[in-house]
Amino acid sequence: MNIEEMAEEFLVCPKCHNNLIYKIFKGKEILICKTCRAYYPVEDEIPMLLIDDAINIDDSINIDDSD
Ligand SMILES: [Zn+2]
């Protein structure tokens, strides 16, 4: 199981507990919460799912499922 499958199946947003979406953004792995319009970094394949790590999504990130 890769991190994308693991993330989308098991990981939830620490704020709202909705499912997260895995994406590569600017060459980095991130996990997006559409509900909070925030994302969490993944560092060395470890998702940083702390509320303090949440980064607000701006218009530069496409949070739709289509790439
Ligand atoms: Zn959330």
PDB file of the backbone (N, CA, C, O) and the ligand in Angstrom, with CONECT records:
HET     ZN  A 101       1
ATOM      1  N   MET A   1       0.867  -1.202   0.000  1.00  0.00           N
ATOM      2  CA  MET A   1       0.000   0.000   0.000  1.00  0.00           C
ATOM      3  C   MET A   1       0.894   1.239   0.000  1.00  0.00           C
ATOM      4  O   MET A   1       1.771   1.372   0.853  1.00  0.00           O
ATOM      5  N   ASN A   2       0.680   2.122  -0.928  1.00  0.00           N
ATOM      6  CA  ASN A   2       1.497   3.333  -0.941  1.00  0.00           C
ATOM      7  C   ASN A   2       0.858   4.423  -0.083  1.00  0.00           C
ATOM      8  O   ASN A   2      -0.233   4.261   0.463  1.00  0.00           O
ATOM      9  N   ILE A   3       1.558   5.503   0.010  1.00  0.00           N
ATOM     10  CA  ILE A   3       1.092   6.549   0.933  1.00  0.00           C
ATOM     11  C   ILE A   3      -0.213   7.166   0.450  1.00  0.00           C
ATOM     12  O   ILE A   3      -1.047   7.587   1.252  1.00  0.00           O
ATOM     13  N   GLU A   4      -0.380   7.216  -0.868  1.00  0.00           N
ATOM     14  CA  GLU A   4      -1.620   7.800  -1.387  1.00  0.00           C
ATOM     15  C   GLU A   4      -2.824   6.962  -0.964  1.00  0.00           C
ATOM     16  O   GLU A   4      -3.828   7.492  -0.488  1.00  0.00           O
ATOM     17  N   GLU A   5      -2.708   5.652  -1.145  1.00  0.00           N
ATOM     18  CA  GLU A   5      -3.810   4.768  -0.756  1.00  0.00           C
ATOM     19  C   GLU A   5      -4.034   4.809   0.755  1.00  0.00           C
ATOM     20  O   GLU A   5      -5.168   4.872   1.231  1.00  0.00           O
ATOM     21  N   MET A   6      -2.928   4.771   1.493  1.00  0.00           N
ATOM     22  CA  MET A   6      -3.034   4.806   2.945  1.00  0.00           C
ATOM     23  C   MET A   6      -3.707   6.096   3.412  1.00  0.00           C
ATOM     24  O   MET A   6      -4.595   6.082   4.265  1.00  0.00           O
ATOM     25  N   ALA A   7      -3.264   7.203   2.834  1.00  0.00           N
ATOM     26  CA  ALA A   7      -3.794   8.499   3.251  1.00  0.00           C
ATOM     27  C   ALA A   7      -5.290   8.578   2.997  1.00  0.00           C
ATOM     28  O   ALA A   7      -6.065   8.985   3.862  1.00  0.00           O
ATOM     29  N   GLU A   8      -5.682   8.178   1.781  1.00  0.00           N
ATOM     30  CA  GLU A   8      -7.083   8.378   1.430  1.00  0.00           C
ATOM     31  C   GLU A   8      -7.982   7.377   2.132  1.00  0.00           C
ATOM     32  O   GLU A   8      -9.184   7.606   2.272  1.00  0.00           O
ATOM     33  N   GLU A   9      -7.405   6.267   2.572  1.00  0.00           N
ATOM     34  CA  GLU A   9      -8.248   5.284   3.231  1.00  0.00           C
ATOM     35  C   GLU A   9      -8.313   5.480   4.743  1.00  0.00           C
ATOM     36  O   GLU A   9      -9.363   5.269   5.349  1.00  0.00           O
ATOM     37  N   PHE A  10      -7.213   5.878   5.350  1.00  0.00           N
ATOM     38  CA  PHE A  10      -7.143   5.850   6.813  1.00  0.00           C
ATOM     39  C   PHE A  10      -7.011   7.211   7.475  1.00  0.00           C
ATOM     40  O   PHE A  10      -7.372   7.372   8.641  1.00  0.00           O
ATOM     41  N   LEU A  11      -6.502   8.179   6.751  1.00  0.00           N
ATOM     42  CA  LEU A  11      -6.190   9.437   7.414  1.00  0.00           C
ATOM     43  C   LEU A  11      -7.342  10.420   7.280  1.00  0.00           C
ATOM     44  O   LEU A  11      -8.007  10.485   6.246  1.00  0.00           O
ATOM     45  N   VAL A  12      -7.561  11.166   8.317  1.00  0.00           N
ATOM     46  CA  VAL A  12      -8.598  12.194   8.296  1.00  0.00           C
ATOM     47  C   VAL A  12      -8.014  13.509   8.800  1.00  0.00           C
ATOM     48  O   VAL A  12      -6.986  13.545   9.476  1.00  0.00           O
ATOM     49  N   CYS A  13      -8.689  14.556   8.454  1.00  0.00           N
ATOM     50  CA  CYS A  13      -8.289  15.884   8.891  1.00  0.00           C
ATOM     51  C   CYS A  13      -8.384  15.984  10.418  1.00  0.00           C
ATOM     52  O   CYS A  13      -9.396  15.588  10.994  1.00  0.00           O
ATOM     53  N   PRO A  14      -7.371  16.494  11.063  1.00  0.00           N
ATOM     54  CA  PRO A  14      -7.434  16.620  12.528  1.00  0.00           C
ATOM     55  C   PRO A  14      -8.444  17.658  13.007  1.00  0.00           C
ATOM     56  O   PRO A  14      -8.849  17.651  14.170  1.00  0.00           O
ATOM     57  N   LYS A  15      -8.846  18.547  12.106  1.00  0.00           N
ATOM     58  CA  LYS A  15      -9.820  19.572  12.514  1.00  0.00           C
ATOM     59  C   LYS A  15     -11.250  19.072  12.384  1.00  0.00           C
ATOM     60  O   LYS A  15     -12.037  19.149  13.328  1.00  0.00           O
ATOM     61  N   CYS A  16     -11.578  18.551  11.189  1.00  0.00           N
ATOM     62  CA  CYS A  16     -12.988  18.258  10.907  1.00  0.00           C
ATOM     63  C   CYS A  16     -13.261  16.766  10.733  1.00  0.00           C
ATOM     64  O   CYS A  16     -14.417  16.350  10.646  1.00  0.00           O
ATOM     65  N   HIS A  17     -12.194  15.957  10.680  1.00  0.00           N
ATOM     66  CA  HIS A  17     -12.319  14.506  10.556  1.00  0.00           C
ATOM     67  C   HIS A  17     -12.925  14.039   9.246  1.00  0.00           C
ATOM     68  O   HIS A  17     -13.451  12.930   9.159  1.00  0.00           O
ATOM     69  N   ASN A  18     -12.851  14.884   8.229  1.00  0.00           N
ATOM     70  CA  ASN A  18     -13.221  14.421   6.901  1.00  0.00           C
ATOM     71  C   ASN A  18     -12.017  13.802   6.210  1.00  0.00           C
ATOM     72  O   ASN A  18     -10.877  13.989   6.637  1.00  0.00           O
ATOM     73  N   ASN A  19     -12.282  13.056   5.129  1.00  0.00           N
ATOM     74  CA  ASN A  19     -11.204  12.400   4.399  1.00  0.00           C
ATOM     75  C   ASN A  19     -10.295  13.422   3.736  1.00  0.00           C
ATOM     76  O   ASN A  19     -10.705  14.534   3.404  1.00  0.00           O
ATOM     77  N   LEU A  20      -9.058  13.010   3.555  1.00  0.00           N
ATOM     78  CA  LEU A  20      -8.056  13.861   2.933  1.00  0.00           C
ATOM     79  C   LEU A  20      -7.778  13.393   1.508  1.00  0.00           C
ATOM     80  O   LEU A  20      -8.010  12.236   1.156  1.00  0.00           O
ATOM     81  N   ILE A  21      -7.278  14.316   0.706  1.00  0.00           N
ATOM     82  CA  ILE A  21      -6.928  14.020  -0.684  1.00  0.00           C
ATOM     83  C   ILE A  21      -5.422  14.185  -0.843  1.00  0.00           C
ATOM     84  O   ILE A  21      -4.847  15.210  -0.477  1.00  0.00           O
ATOM     85  N   TYR A  22      -4.808  13.162  -1.392  1.00  0.00           N
ATOM     86  CA  TYR A  22      -3.363  13.207  -1.601  1.00  0.00           C
ATOM     87  C   TYR A  22      -3.057  13.882  -2.923  1.00  0.00           C
ATOM     88  O   TYR A  22      -3.691  13.599  -3.939  1.00  0.00           O
ATOM     89  N   LYS A  23      -2.086  14.771  -2.901  1.00  0.00           N
ATOM     90  CA  LYS A  23      -1.675  15.441  -4.129  1.00  0.00           C
ATOM     91  C   LYS A  23      -0.193  15.762  -4.069  1.00  0.00           C
ATOM     92  O   LYS A  23       0.407  15.877  -3.000  1.00  0.00           O
ATOM     93  N   ILE A  24       0.374  15.903  -5.270  1.00  0.00           N
ATOM     94  CA  ILE A  24       1.714  16.463  -5.368  1.00  0.00           C
ATOM     95  C   ILE A  24       1.550  17.931  -5.740  1.00  0.00           C
ATOM     96  O   ILE A  24       0.951  18.256  -6.766  1.00  0.00           O
ATOM     97  N   PHE A  25       2.082  18.812  -4.906  1.00  0.00           N
ATOM     98  CA  PHE A  25       1.991  20.242  -5.182  1.00  0.00           C
ATOM     99  C   PHE A  25       3.398  20.816  -5.174  1.00  0.00           C
ATOM    100  O   PHE A  25       4.111  20.753  -4.173  1.00  0.00           O
ATOM    101  N   LYS A  26       3.782  21.380  -6.322  1.00  0.00           N
ATOM    102  CA  LYS A  26       5.135  21.942  -6.465  1.00  0.00           C
ATOM    103  C   LYS A  26       6.199  20.937  -6.034  1.00  0.00           C
ATOM    104  O   LYS A  26       7.171  21.285  -5.363  1.00  0.00           O
ATOM    105  N   GLY A  27       5.992  19.673  -6.438  1.00  0.00           N
ATOM    106  CA  GLY A  27       6.989  18.647  -6.167  1.00  0.00           C
ATOM    107  C   GLY A  27       6.957  18.083  -4.765  1.00  0.00           C
ATOM    108  O   GLY A  27       7.780  17.238  -4.413  1.00  0.00           O
ATOM    109  N   LYS A  28       6.010  18.546  -3.960  1.00  0.00           N
ATOM    110  CA  LYS A  28       5.930  18.037  -2.588  1.00  0.00           C
ATOM    111  C   LYS A  28       4.610  17.325  -2.373  1.00  0.00           C
ATOM    112  O   LYS A  28       3.587  17.679  -2.958  1.00  0.00           O
ATOM    113  N   GLU A  29       4.655  16.319  -1.524  1.00  0.00           N
ATOM    114  CA  GLU A  29       3.432  15.601  -1.193  1.00  0.00           C
ATOM    115  C   GLU A  29       2.647  16.389  -0.153  1.00  0.00           C
ATOM    116  O   GLU A  29       3.203  16.888   0.826  1.00  0.00           O
ATOM    117  N   ILE A  30       1.352  16.487  -0.387  1.00  0.00           N
ATOM    118  CA  ILE A  30       0.493  17.156   0.591  1.00  0.00           C
ATOM    119  C   ILE A  30      -0.808  16.380   0.723  1.00  0.00           C
ATOM    120  O   ILE A  30      -1.175  15.593  -0.149  1.00  0.00           O
ATOM    121  N   LEU A  31      -1.480  16.614   1.807  1.00  0.00           N
ATOM    122  CA  LEU A  31      -2.800  16.027   2.034  1.00  0.00           C
ATOM    123  C   LEU A  31      -3.787  17.173   2.222  1.00  0.00           C
ATOM    124  O   LEU A  31      -3.636  18.020   3.102  1.00  0.00           O
ATOM    125  N   ILE A  32      -4.796  17.168   1.368  1.00  0.00           N
ATOM    126  CA  ILE A  32      -5.718  18.301   1.331  1.00  0.00           C
ATOM    127  C   ILE A  32      -7.024  17.958   2.034  1.00  0.00           C
ATOM    128  O   ILE A  32      -7.571  16.869   1.856  1.00  0.00           O
ATOM    129  N   CYS A  33      -7.511  18.890   2.827  1.00  0.00           N
ATOM    130  CA  CYS A  33      -8.874  18.816   3.355  1.00  0.00           C
ATOM    131  C   CYS A  33      -9.700  19.865   2.623  1.00  0.00           C
ATOM    132  O   CYS A  33      -9.489  21.067   2.784  1.00  0.00           O
ATOM    133  N   LYS A  34     -10.640  19.390   1.817  1.00  0.00           N
ATOM    134  CA  LYS A  34     -11.488  20.330   1.070  1.00  0.00           C
ATOM    135  C   LYS A  34     -12.404  21.105   2.007  1.00  0.00           C
ATOM    136  O   LYS A  34     -12.708  22.273   1.763  1.00  0.00           O
ATOM    137  N   THR A  35     -12.838  20.458   3.070  1.00  0.00           N
ATOM    138  CA  THR A  35     -13.782  21.097   3.978  1.00  0.00           C
ATOM    139  C   THR A  35     -13.164  22.310   4.658  1.00  0.00           C
ATOM    140  O   THR A  35     -13.786  23.369   4.747  1.00  0.00           O
ATOM    141  N   CYS A  36     -11.949  22.148   5.132  1.00  0.00           N
ATOM    142  CA  CYS A  36     -11.266  23.245   5.822  1.00  0.00           C
ATOM    143  C   CYS A  36     -10.532  24.165   4.840  1.00  0.00           C
ATOM    144  O   CYS A  36     -10.048  25.227   5.229  1.00  0.00           O
ATOM    145  N   ARG A  37     -10.450  23.761   3.580  1.00  0.00           N
ATOM    146  CA  ARG A  37      -9.604  24.470   2.613  1.00  0.00           C
ATOM    147  C   ARG A  37      -8.208  24.677   3.193  1.00  0.00           C
ATOM    148  O   ARG A  37      -7.661  25.780   3.202  1.00  0.00           O
ATOM    149  N   ALA A  38      -7.660  23.570   3.675  1.00  0.00           N
ATOM    150  CA  ALA A  38      -6.316  23.590   4.239  1.00  0.00           C
ATOM    151  C   ALA A  38      -5.586  22.341   3.762  1.00  0.00           C
ATOM    152  O   ALA A  38      -6.207  21.361   3.349  1.00  0.00           O
ATOM    153  N   TYR A  39      -4.269  22.391   3.825  1.00  0.00           N
ATOM    154  CA  TYR A  39      -3.516  21.180   3.525  1.00  0.00           C
ATOM    155  C   TYR A  39      -2.426  20.963   4.563  1.00  0.00           C
ATOM    156  O   TYR A  39      -2.022  21.865   5.296  1.00  0.00           O
ATOM    157  N   TYR A  40      -1.975  19.714   4.582  1.00  0.00           N
ATOM    158  CA  TYR A  40      -0.969  19.276   5.550  1.00  0.00           C
ATOM    159  C   TYR A  40       0.228  18.743   4.790  1.00  0.00           C
ATOM    160  O   TYR A  40       0.057  18.010   3.816  1.00  0.00           O
ATOM    161  N   PRO A  41       1.418  19.085   5.202  1.00  0.00           N
ATOM    162  CA  PRO A  41       2.600  18.590   4.497  1.00  0.00           C
ATOM    163  C   PRO A  41       2.875  17.133   4.823  1.00  0.00           C
ATOM    164  O   PRO A  41       2.471  16.627   5.870  1.00  0.00           O
ATOM    165  N   VAL A  42       3.567  16.468   3.910  1.00  0.00           N
ATOM    166  CA  VAL A  42       4.066  15.113   4.143  1.00  0.00           C
ATOM    167  C   VAL A  42       5.587  15.202   4.100  1.00  0.00           C
ATOM    168  O   VAL A  42       6.160  15.627   3.097  1.00  0.00           O
ATOM    169  N   GLU A  43       6.220  14.813   5.158  1.00  0.00           N
ATOM    170  CA  GLU A  43       7.677  14.904   5.236  1.00  0.00           C
ATOM    171  C   GLU A  43       8.268  13.525   5.445  1.00  0.00           C
ATOM    172  O   GLU A  43       7.978  12.853   6.434  1.00  0.00           O
ATOM    173  N   ASP A  44       9.113  13.108   4.488  1.00  0.00           N
ATOM    174  CA  ASP A  44       9.701  11.768   4.532  1.00  0.00           C
ATOM    175  C   ASP A  44       8.618  10.705   4.691  1.00  0.00           C
ATOM    176  O   ASP A  44       8.738   9.777   5.490  1.00  0.00           O
ATOM    177  N   GLU A  45       7.556  10.873   3.904  1.00  0.00           N
ATOM    178  CA  GLU A  45       6.433   9.925   3.874  1.00  0.00           C
ATOM    179  C   GLU A  45       5.655   9.878   5.178  1.00  0.00           C
ATOM    180  O   GLU A  45       4.879   8.949   5.402  1.00  0.00           O
ATOM    181  N   ILE A  46       5.851  10.858   6.033  1.00  0.00           N
ATOM    182  CA  ILE A  46       5.075  10.932   7.277  1.00  0.00           C
ATOM    183  C   ILE A  46       4.137  12.131   7.200  1.00  0.00           C
ATOM    184  O   ILE A  46       4.590  13.274   7.149  1.00  0.00           O
ATOM    185  N   PRO A  47       2.840  11.874   7.190  1.00  0.00           N
ATOM    186  CA  PRO A  47       1.893  12.994   7.150  1.00  0.00           C
ATOM    187  C   PRO A  47       1.931  13.801   8.447  1.00  0.00           C
ATOM    188  O   PRO A  47       1.861  13.245   9.543  1.00  0.00           O
ATOM    189  N   MET A  48       2.041  15.095   8.304  1.00  0.00           N
ATOM    190  CA  MET A  48       2.095  15.989   9.461  1.00  0.00           C
ATOM    191  C   MET A  48       0.676  16.467   9.774  1.00  0.00           C
ATOM    192  O   MET A  48       0.285  17.587   9.443  1.00  0.00           O
ATOM    193  N   LEU A  49      -0.066  15.591  10.415  1.00  0.00           N
ATOM    194  CA  LEU A  49      -1.491  15.878  10.623  1.00  0.00           C
ATOM    195  C   LEU A  49      -1.742  16.512  11.988  1.00  0.00           C
ATOM    196  O   LEU A  49      -2.418  15.948  12.848  1.00  0.00           O
ATOM    197  N   LEU A  50      -1.190  17.673  12.150  1.00  0.00           N
ATOM    198  CA  LEU A  50      -1.438  18.438  13.365  1.00  0.00           C
ATOM    199  C   LEU A  50      -2.142  19.730  12.967  1.00  0.00           C
ATOM    200  O   LEU A  50      -1.849  20.323  11.929  1.00  0.00           O
ATOM    201  N   ILE A  51      -3.060  20.145  13.804  1.00  0.00           N
ATOM    202  CA  ILE A  51      -3.799  21.362  13.477  1.00  0.00           C
ATOM    203  C   ILE A  51      -2.828  22.524  13.273  1.00  0.00           C
ATOM    204  O   ILE A  51      -3.055  23.391  12.429  1.00  0.00           O
ATOM    205  N   ASP A  52      -1.759  22.533  14.042  1.00  0.00           N
ATOM    206  CA  ASP A  52      -0.777  23.613  13.906  1.00  0.00           C
ATOM    207  C   ASP A  52      -0.040  23.564  12.569  1.00  0.00           C
ATOM    208  O   ASP A  52       0.527  24.569  12.139  1.00  0.00           O
ATOM    209  N   ASP A  53      -0.041  22.405  11.909  1.00  0.00           N
ATOM    210  CA  ASP A  53       0.656  22.275  10.627  1.00  0.00           C
ATOM    211  C   ASP A  53      -0.227  22.627   9.442  1.00  0.00           C
ATOM    212  O   ASP A  53       0.260  22.684   8.313  1.00  0.00           O
ATOM    213  N   ALA A  54      -1.491  22.861   9.666  1.00  0.00           N
ATOM    214  CA  ALA A  54      -2.401  23.147   8.559  1.00  0.00           C
ATOM    215  C   ALA A  54      -2.002  24.441   7.862  1.00  0.00           C
ATOM    216  O   ALA A  54      -1.678  25.443   8.499  1.00  0.00           O
ATOM    217  N   ILE A  55      -2.037  24.387   6.534  1.00  0.00           N
ATOM    218  CA  ILE A  55      -1.698  25.556   5.730  1.00  0.00           C
ATOM    219  C   ILE A  55      -2.932  25.904   4.902  1.00  0.00           C
ATOM    220  O   ILE A  55      -3.488  25.038   4.226  1.00  0.00           O
ATOM    221  N   ASN A  56      -3.353  27.132   4.948  1.00  0.00           N
ATOM    222  CA  ASN A  56      -4.545  27.516   4.204  1.00  0.00           C
ATOM    223  C   ASN A  56      -4.306  27.412   2.703  1.00  0.00           C
ATOM    224  O   ASN A  56      -3.243  27.763   2.191  1.00  0.00           O
ATOM    225  N   ILE A  57      -5.321  26.924   2.025  1.00  0.00           N
ATOM    226  CA  ILE A  57      -5.243  26.789   0.572  1.00  0.00           C
ATOM    227  C   ILE A  57      -5.613  28.113  -0.071  1.00  0.00           C
ATOM    228  O   ILE A  57      -6.627  28.725   0.264  1.00  0.00           O
ATOM    229  N   ASP A  58      -4.773  28.542  -0.998  1.00  0.00           N
ATOM    230  CA  ASP A  58      -5.150  29.717  -1.780  1.00  0.00           C
ATOM    231  C   ASP A  58      -5.450  29.268  -3.209  1.00  0.00           C
ATOM    232  O   ASP A  58      -5.444  28.073  -3.507  1.00  0.00           O
ATOM    233  N   ASP A  59      -5.704  30.206  -4.061  1.00  0.00           N
ATOM    234  CA  ASP A  59      -6.155  29.861  -5.407  1.00  0.00           C
ATOM    235  C   ASP A  59      -5.069  29.219  -6.262  1.00  0.00           C
ATOM    236  O   ASP A  59      -5.351  28.754  -7.367  1.00  0.00           O
ATOM    237  N   SER A  60      -3.846  29.186  -5.775  1.00  0.00           N
ATOM    238  CA  SER A  60      -2.778  28.573  -6.563  1.00  0.00           C
ATOM    239  C   SER A  60      -2.827  27.049  -6.517  1.00  0.00           C
ATOM    240  O   SER A  60      -2.127  26.376  -7.274  1.00  0.00           O
ATOM    241  N   ILE A  61      -3.642  26.519  -5.639  1.00  0.00           N
ATOM    242  CA  ILE A  61      -3.751  25.059  -5.539  1.00  0.00           C
ATOM    243  C   ILE A  61      -5.111  24.616  -6.051  1.00  0.00           C
ATOM    244  O   ILE A  61      -6.158  25.087  -5.606  1.00  0.00           O
ATOM    245  N   ASN A  62      -5.058  23.706  -6.990  1.00  0.00           N
ATOM    246  CA  ASN A  62      -6.295  23.139  -7.521  1.00  0.00           C
ATOM    247  C   ASN A  62      -6.718  21.988  -6.626  1.00  0.00           C
ATOM    248  O   ASN A  62      -6.060  20.949  -6.604  1.00  0.00           O
ATOM    249  N   ILE A  63      -7.790  22.155  -5.899  1.00  0.00           N
ATOM    250  CA  ILE A  63      -8.195  21.110  -4.965  1.00  0.00           C
ATOM    251  C   ILE A  63      -9.247  20.187  -5.561  1.00  0.00           C
ATOM    252  O   ILE A  63      -9.760  19.307  -4.870  1.00  0.00           O
ATOM    253  N   ASP A  64      -9.573  20.376  -6.829  1.00  0.00           N
ATOM    254  CA  ASP A  64     -10.476  19.420  -7.465  1.00  0.00           C
ATOM    255  C   ASP A  64      -9.762  18.107  -7.708  1.00  0.00           C
ATOM    256  O   ASP A  64      -8.533  18.052  -7.745  1.00  0.00           O
ATOM    257  N   ASP A  65     -10.529  17.067  -7.872  1.00  0.00           N
ATOM    258  CA  ASP A  65      -9.926  15.748  -8.061  1.00  0.00           C
ATOM    259  C   ASP A  65      -9.206  15.629  -9.395  1.00  0.00           C
ATOM    260  O   ASP A  65      -8.261  14.850  -9.520  1.00  0.00           O
ATOM    261  N   SER A  66      -9.638  16.386 -10.386  1.00  0.00           N
ATOM    262  CA  SER A  66      -8.999  16.307 -11.692  1.00  0.00           C
ATOM    263  C   SER A  66      -7.667  17.073 -11.650  1.00  0.00           C
ATOM    264  O   SER A  66      -7.543  18.110 -10.999  1.00  0.00           O
ATOM    265  N   ASP A  67      -6.703  16.536 -12.353  1.00  0.00           N
ATOM    266  CA  ASP A  67      -5.391  17.183 -12.339  1.00  0.00           C
ATOM    267  C   ASP A  67      -5.194  18.027 -13.572  1.00  0.00           C
ATOM    268  O   ASP A  67      -4.145  18.650 -13.734  1.00  0.00           O
TER     269      ASP A  67
HETATM  270 ZN    ZN A 101     -10.700  19.532   7.666  1.00  0.00          ZN2+
END
